[in-house]
Amino acid sequence: MAVKKELNIGIVGYGFMGRTHSNAFLQAPRFFPLAYRPVLKSVCARNADRARGFAENWGYESIETDWKALIDRKDIDLIDIASPNDTHAEIAIAAAKAGKMVLCEKPLGRTVDEARAMVDAVGSAGVPNLVWYNYRRVPAMTLLKQLLDEGRFGRIFHYRSQFLQDWTISQDLPQGGEGLWRLDSAIAGSGVTGDLLAHNIDMAQWLNGPIVEVTAVTETFIKERKHNLTGRVEPVRIDDASAFLCRFANGSLAVFEATRYARGHKALFTVEINGEKASASWDLHDLHRLNYFDHRDEGQLRGWKSVHVTDGDHPYMKHWWVPGLQIGYEHTFIHQAADFILALGEGRAAAPTFRDGLATDRVTEAVLKSAKTGQWEKVAAA
Ligand code: SOE
């Protein structure tokens, strides 16, 4: 077997996403024929002891406690940003300037200005880049994209999508600090709009094209929470719930909703699309099933099919077990890493690129603006 070229990775952050990405880099070359072999060179985090523990667990060769030192290292090809949102722009821009490939957790920036600067940086440096919008890589969603691209749905009339959680309902939950920075607007940028709706929007624009205008409402149900870093009770500035109506460039209408206050729902990401000839629906709790209705089916037998997307001819599935055996959440990241490395080997860009991430941030910014102005807001053109 030919010796594979090494792809030397330096990751920033060791939280939830640090784990999903590390697992993806380890597994991708074991299941996909990749021209490069990811090498876990270094993990960077401020707490050296914890970074060391993470490095031991995942097999990183070394640790750094300053991301600038990580970027300065000549033995690292790719910087993977898995740290909180307030760090994305600064690290990505510096990494690109140093000529590193840059992978970044979603959302790309806290604002459109940050995201645009990141797009400019990777553009001027000419370095490969990617945003980890992992749910595109659920096989059922990739199948849906293929069915749409084949024109099976005809003209699209409707798109609807939700992301429902319930983990912030308690008034006693503090904001800020590890694990809870998503509640701190200075770090996160926004609440569910940037954290959850960003997934719905990335998926929607990938499947159904650009969103052109939005009208939104947001709400912060719990107005004050103790801040973990200051110890004081402070105003909550994130949106706890966010919903919007929009128009797509293709003329279809859509309804989106995300909340962390839907008691009983942990991570219910849903998608439905209705076209002239066909409809489809999907949800993350049953992620291997694509529900499909085709109006061209014979009348008496016409009905919704629940396709178990686990066969060898379904996207990604021939690389896994045997037909009928399903895969899960972690595999979406493995597919993302594999697609990036495959594209690298072929000298092309893998989506979603930073430019795609900026397109999502433009919509989330329009949503937050509309919620303030009470007006329809246009999404700035790319
Ligand atoms: C929030 O709870 C969260 O972890 C998001 O940050 C992720 O992006 C989403 O995939 C699951 O929910």
Residues whose N, C-alpha, C, O or C-beta is under 5 A from the ligand:
A	BS01	SOE	D195
